[in-house]
Amino acid sequence: MTTRYPVRIAHVIVGLDVGGAERFLVRLVEAHKNNPGFEHRVISLTTKGVLGPGLEKIGIPVTALGMRNIADAPSVYLRLVNALRADKPDVLQCWMYYADLLGGLAGRQLGMKTILWGIRNSHFESGGTRLKRLIRKTCAWLSHVVPSSIVCVAESARAVHEAAGYDNTRMQVIHNGYDPESFQYSDMARQSLRRELTVPDDAIVIGSVGRYSAAKDHASFVKAAAIAGRDRSNTYFLLVGRELTAANETLQNLIDATGFPERFILLGERPDIAACMSAMDIFCLHSRTEGFPNVLGEAMCIGLPCVTTDVGDASVLLGRTGLVIRKDSVPELAAGLSSMLHKPGTEREALGVLARRRIEENFTLAHAVEKFEMLYRPQA
């Protein structure tokens, strides 16, 4: 069979706000920016979000189908079919349950042979609505007939979905990949942001990145921070992500209860994650559930010493370069943060160096891109 070049890939995703899957999609597309063998376009079922304009700036067509809620699904599905029919992609890559379902059915209706599904989580209970559970069960049934391949971000994600009825013969794991050269520490960004936020020069900043949700468990982080920071007045806490603002009354009440709310900085959703992480001294992933935690790998690229809950493949990613603690335990999370705070600065820096080196040696973007390219190219 003759391979057609360039290979045209259409990505279908629910939205393009800042999240782990969304940022990895951007990195994957950017990796082919100067490669004439692949052409990408992105279709968001909702809006162009925060990341869409950036993709358009580098020449990637982005289409937003405007879905507001599940009632819009039938009309959005028709617009999706029309968009794919007009574009005639060689590969349809879908990201997460809703996109897997709508995109997969649209691709099969159009007779597409290469349809990739994406599985990003390793846990079902946290934050799962009845609708989401129904869609997941439907996807499990359709997984035997719709996708040509199912790409899992983690071994833990693969195991959970196989047990839930997904077709294991179509599943494979491709871990997130990172480009340490383009995502790295910046002293200029650190100094600029810390001045903007009026963080004292001698402060130790513990940072967290991730949208506000039950799965991310910000409540445990704030409670643990209250314990770890009680006797260290130079410790500040920087939270970055959707809905992490003072307007979030539930979160703000938890922060007020610590007794030192002035040491918590809520930045909300931002596109400059590398700059935000550069302003940190310690990174904390406090989730109840993850697949392959994108932000943890990004923090390791920056060279931050990390404390993480033992969720998904977090321990696989971090290895022995940081602290892994049990999830859903405020005392253990507080102890982990305190342990990292009490380490000499030189020891924390050494852990950060090891963390970045682990990414460079085991989890590069080039490795992940190569695996995706094997799926993109038509097979003889």
C-alpha positions in Angstrom: 0.0 0.0 0.0 1.3 3.5 -0.9 1.5 5.9 2.0 -0.1 9.3 1.2 1.8 12.3 2.4 1.1 14.4 4.2 -0.9 12.3 6.5 -3.9 14.4 7.6 -5.0 14.1 11.2 -8.2 15.5 12.7 -8.3 15.8 16.5 -11.7 15.8 18.2 -11.7 17.1 21.8 -14.4 18.4 24.1 -12.8 21.8 24.7 -9.5 23.7 24.6 -9.2 25.2 28.0 -6.0 24.5 30.0 -5.9 20.8 31.1 -3.5 17.9 30.9 -5.0 16.3 27.8 -5.4 19.7 26.1 -1.8 20.7 26.7 -0.5 17.4 25.5 -2.6 17.7 22.4 -0.9 21.1 21.8 2.5 19.7 22.3 1.8 16.8 20.0 0.6 19.1 17.2 3.5 21.5 17.7 6.0 18.7 17.4 5.0 18.4 13.7 5.2 22.1 13.0 8.1 21.8 10.7 7.4 18.2 9.5 5.7 18.2 6.0 4.7 14.6 6.5 1.8 15.4 8.9 -1.0 17.9 8.9 -3.2 18.5 11.9 -6.5 20.2 12.5 -8.4 20.4 15.8 -12.2 20.3 16.3 -13.5 21.4 19.7 -17.0 20.2 20.5 -17.4 23.4 22.6 -15.3 26.5 22.2 -11.8 27.4 21.2 -11.0 28.0 24.9 -7.7 29.3 26.0 -5.5 27.2 23.8 -7.3 27.4 20.5 -6.0 30.9 19.5 -2.4 29.7 20.1 -2.8 26.8 17.8 -4.2 29.1 15.1 -1.2 31.3 15.5 1.0 28.5 14.4 -1.2 27.7 11.4 -3.4 24.9 12.8 -7.0 25.1 11.8 -9.3 25.1 14.8 -13.1 24.6 14.6 -15.4 25.2 17.5 -18.8 23.4 17.3 -20.4 25.4 20.1 -21.9 22.6 22.3 -23.2 24.0 25.6 -24.8 20.9 27.1 -25.9 17.4 26.3 -29.1 18.7 24.6 -26.8 20.2 21.8 -25.2 16.8 21.1 -27.4 15.8 18.1 -26.8 19.1 16.3 -23.2 19.2 17.2 -22.8 15.6 15.9 -24.2 16.7 12.5 -21.8 19.6 12.4 -19.0 17.2 13.3 -19.9 14.8 10.5 -20.0 17.7 8.0 -16.6 19.1 9.1 -15.0 15.7 8.8 -16.6 15.0 5.4 -15.3 18.3 4.1 -11.8 17.8 5.5 -11.4 14.1 4.5 -8.7 13.3 7.2 -6.7 10.1 7.0 -6.7 9.8 10.8 -9.3 10.7 13.4 -7.9 11.1 16.9 -10.4 11.5 19.7 -9.6 12.6 23.2 -11.6 11.3 26.2 -15.1 9.8 26.5 -17.4 12.4 25.0 -15.1 13.0 22.0 -14.5 9.2 21.7 -18.2 8.6 21.5 -19.3 11.4 19.1 -16.1 11.4 17.1 -15.9 7.6 16.8 -19.5 7.3 15.6 -18.9 10.2 13.1 -15.8 8.6 11.8 -17.5 5.2 11.4 -20.4 6.8 9.6 -18.0 8.3 7.1 -16.2 5.0 6.6 -12.9 6.1 8.2 -10.5 3.2 8.9 -8.0 4.8 11.3 -9.9 6.0 14.4 -8.0 6.5 17.6 -9.6 6.8 21.0 -8.0 8.4 24.0 -8.2 7.3 27.6 -6.8 9.7 30.2 -8.0 8.6 33.6 -7.3 5.7 35.9 -10.3 5.9 38.3 -14.0 6.0 37.9 -15.6 7.0 41.2 -14.4 10.6 41.8 -16.6 13.2 40.2 -18.5 10.8 37.9 -22.0 11.8 36.9 -24.7 9.4 35.8 -24.4 10.7 32.3 -20.6 10.2 32.3 -21.0 6.7 33.6 -23.6 5.9 30.8 -21.3 7.3 28.2 -18.3 5.3 29.5 -20.4 2.1 29.4 -21.5 2.9 25.9 -17.9 3.5 24.9 -16.9 0.2 26.5 -19.4 -1.7 24.3 -18.5 0.3 21.1 -14.8 -0.2 21.8 -15.1 -3.6 20.1 -16.3 -2.2 16.8 -15.5 1.6 16.5 -11.8 2.5 17.2 -8.9 0.9 15.3 -6.7 1.7 18.4 -7.4 2.8 21.9 -4.5 4.9 23.4 -4.2 4.9 27.1 -2.0 7.4 28.9 -1.0 5.0 31.6 -0.8 1.4 32.5 -3.2 2.0 35.3 -5.7 3.5 32.9 -5.5 0.5 30.6 -6.1 -1.9 33.5 -9.1 -0.1 34.8 -10.8 0.2 31.4 -10.0 -3.4 30.5 -11.8 -4.4 33.6 -14.7 -2.2 32.7 -15.2 -4.0 29.4 -13.0 -2.2 26.9 -11.5 -4.2 24.1 -8.0 -5.0 25.4 -6.9 -6.2 21.9 -7.1 -2.6 20.7 -5.5 -0.9 23.7 -1.9 0.3 24.0 -0.1 2.7 26.4 1.6 5.8 25.2 2.8 7.9 28.1 2.8 11.7 27.9 6.0 13.0 26.5 7.7 16.3 27.4 10.2 18.6 25.6 12.6 19.7 28.3 14.3 22.2 26.0 11.1 24.2 25.4 9.6 23.7 28.8 12.2 24.7 31.3 13.0 26.9 34.3 13.4 30.7 33.6 15.0 32.9 36.2 13.6 36.0 34.5 10.1 34.6 34.7 10.6 33.6 38.3 11.7 37.1 39.4 9.1 38.9 37.3 6.2 36.8 38.6 7.3 36.8 42.2 7.7 40.6 42.1 4.2 40.9 40.6 2.8 38.8 43.3 4.8 40.6 46.0 6.3 37.3 47.3 9.3 38.0 49.6 12.7 37.1 48.3 13.3 34.5 51.1 9.9 32.8 50.7 9.6 29.1 49.9 6.7 28.7 47.5 4.8 25.4 47.3 2.8 25.3 44.1 -0.1 23.4 42.7 -1.5 23.4 39.1 -4.8 21.9 38.1 -8.5 22.9 37.7 -10.7 23.0 40.7 -12.6 19.7 41.0 -13.3 16.9 43.5 -10.8 14.7 41.7 -8.0 17.2 42.3 -8.8 17.5 46.1 -7.8 21.1 46.7 -9.5 20.8 50.1 -6.8 18.3 51.3 -4.0 20.5 49.9 -5.2 23.6 51.8 -5.7 21.6 55.0 -2.3 20.1 54.7 -0.8 23.5 53.9 -2.3 24.8 57.1 -0.4 22.2 59.1 2.9 22.3 57.1 3.0 26.1 57.0 2.0 26.8 60.6 5.5 27.2 62.0 7.1 28.5 58.8 5.9 32.0 58.1 8.0 32.3 55.0 6.1 29.5 53.2 3.6 30.6 50.5 1.2 28.6 48.5 0.6 29.3 44.8 -2.5 27.7 43.2 -3.0 27.8 39.4 -6.0 26.5 37.5 -9.6 27.0 36.4 -11.8 28.3 39.2 -8.9 28.8 41.6 -9.8 32.4 42.4 -11.2 34.4 45.3 -14.6 34.1 43.7 -14.6 30.4 44.6 -16.2 30.7 48.0 -15.8 27.1 49.1 -12.1 27.3 48.4 -11.7 30.7 49.9 -13.4 29.7 53.1 -10.9 26.8 53.5 -8.1 29.2 53.0 -9.5 31.7 55.5 -9.7 28.9 58.1 -5.9 28.3 57.9 -5.2 31.5 59.9 -2.8 32.9 57.2 -4.9 33.4 54.0 -2.5 36.2 52.9 0.1 33.5 52.1 -2.2 31.8 49.6 -2.1 33.1 46.0 -4.8 32.2 43.6 -4.0 32.8 40.0 -6.9 31.1 38.2 -6.4 29.7 34.8 -3.2 30.8 32.9 -1.5 29.7 29.7 2.1 30.5 31.1 2.5 27.3 33.2 6.3 27.2 32.8 6.6 30.7 34.2 4.2 29.9 37.1 6.2 26.8 37.9 9.5 28.8 37.7 8.2 30.9 40.6 7.7 27.8 42.7 10.3 26.0 45.0 8.3 22.8 45.6 5.5 21.3 43.5 2.6 19.3 45.0 0.2 17.0 43.1 -2.6 16.2 45.6 -5.2 14.5 43.3 -7.5 11.6 44.3 -7.3 10.3 40.7 -5.0 10.7 37.7 -4.0 8.8 34.7 -0.5 10.0 33.8 -0.3 13.4 35.5 0.8 15.9 32.9 1.5 18.7 35.4 3.8 16.4 37.5 6.0 15.8 34.4 6.0 19.5 33.6 7.1 20.3 37.2 9.9 17.8 36.8 11.0 19.5 33.5 11.2 22.8 35.4 13.5 21.0 38.0 11.1 21.2 40.9 11.3 18.8 43.9 7.9 17.1 44.0 5.4 15.7 46.5 2.7 13.6 44.9 -0.2 11.4 45.9 0.1 7.8 44.7 -2.4 8.0 41.9 -2.4 6.6 38.4 1.2 6.3 37.1 2.5 9.2 39.2 5.0 7.0 41.0 6.1 5.5 37.7 6.8 9.1 36.4 8.4 10.5 39.6 10.5 7.4 40.4 12.8 8.1 43.4 13.3 11.8 42.6 10.6 13.0 45.1 8.0 12.0 47.7 5.0 9.7 47.0 2.4 9.6 49.6 -1.0 8.0 50.1 -4.0 9.8 48.6 -7.0 11.1 50.8 -4.8 11.6 53.8 -4.3 15.2 55.0 -1.9 14.1 57.8 0.4 12.2 55.3 0.2 15.0 52.8 1.1 17.6 55.5 4.0 15.4 56.6 5.2 15.1 53.0 5.1 18.9 52.5 6.8 19.4 55.9 9.5 16.9 55.0 10.3 18.7 51.7 10.2 22.1 53.4 12.7 21.0 56.1 15.2 19.7 53.6 18.2 22.1 52.9 17.8 24.1 49.8 20.7 22.3 48.2 19.0 18.9 48.7 15.8 20.2 47.2 17.7 21.5 44.2 19.5 18.2 43.8 16.1 16.4 43.7 14.9 18.8 41.1 18.0 18.1 38.9 17.3 14.4 39.2 13.6 14.9 38.3 14.5 16.8 35.1 17.1 14.2 34.2 14.5 11.4 34.6 12.2 13.2 32.1 15.2 13.6 29.7 16.1 9.9 29.9 12.6 8.3 30.0 9.7 10.5 29.0 10.6 12.8 26.1 8.1 14.1 23.7 10.0 12.7 20.8 9.5 9.2 22.1 5.7 9.7 22.4 5.5 11.4 19.0 7.2 8.4 17.4 4.6 6.0 18.8 1.8 8.2 17.6 3.3 8.4 14.1 3.3 4.6 13.9 -0.5 4.8 14.5 -0.9 7.7 12.0 0.8 6.0 9.1 -1.5 3.7 7.0 -0.5 0.1 7.4 0.1 -2.1 4.4 
